[in-house]
Amino acid sequence: MKAIDKQIAELEKSIEKSENTINRYQHRLPHLRKILQNLESIERRENITLAP
């Protein structure tokens, strides 16, 4: 049983770490979207291609 409890604890820790990572990305997403919009605007204005 101790081995199972240890595995459960490790899984819970892993899940929590993943949730924290997801939350950080969700927090940054609006800012990253704005940066992308600005780059696309420059791309159109300057008639250049940033990506194929």
C-alpha positions as CSV (number, residue, x, y, z in Angstrom):
1,M,0.0,0.0,0.0
2,K,2.8,2.4,0.7
3,A,4.1,2.0,-2.8
4,I,0.6,2.9,-4.2
5,D,0.3,5.9,-1.8
6,K,3.7,7.1,-3.0
7,Q,2.7,6.8,-6.7
8,I,-0.5,8.6,-6.0
9,A,1.4,11.4,-4.3
10,E,3.8,11.6,-7.2
11,L,0.9,11.8,-9.7
12,E,-0.8,14.5,-7.7
13,K,2.4,16.5,-7.7
14,S,2.8,16.0,-11.4
15,I,-0.8,17.1,-12.1
16,E,-0.4,20.2,-9.9
17,K,2.8,21.1,-11.8
18,S,1.0,20.7,-15.1
19,E,-1.9,22.8,-13.9
20,N,0.5,25.6,-12.9
21,T,2.2,25.5,-16.3
22,I,-1.2,25.7,-18.0
23,N,-2.3,28.6,-15.8
24,R,1.0,30.5,-16.6
25,Y,0.4,30.1,-20.4
26,Q,-3.3,31.1,-20.1
27,H,-2.2,34.2,-18.2
28,R,0.3,35.2,-20.9
29,L,-1.9,34.3,-23.8
30,P,-3.6,37.7,-24.2
31,H,-0.2,39.4,-24.2
32,L,1.2,37.0,-26.8
33,R,-1.9,37.5,-29.0
34,K,-1.4,41.3,-28.9
35,I,2.3,40.8,-29.9
36,L,1.2,38.6,-32.8
37,Q,-1.4,41.1,-34.0
38,N,1.3,43.9,-33.9
39,L,3.7,41.8,-35.9
40,E,1.0,40.9,-38.4
41,S,0.1,44.6,-38.7
42,I,3.8,45.5,-39.4
43,E,4.0,42.6,-41.9
44,R,1.0,44.0,-43.8
45,R,2.2,47.6,-43.6
46,E,5.7,46.9,-44.7
47,N,4.6,44.2,-47.2
48,I,7.1,41.7,-45.8
49,T,6.6,38.1,-45.0
50,L,7.7,37.0,-41.5
51,A,6.9,33.3,-42.1
52,P,6.2,31.2,-45.2
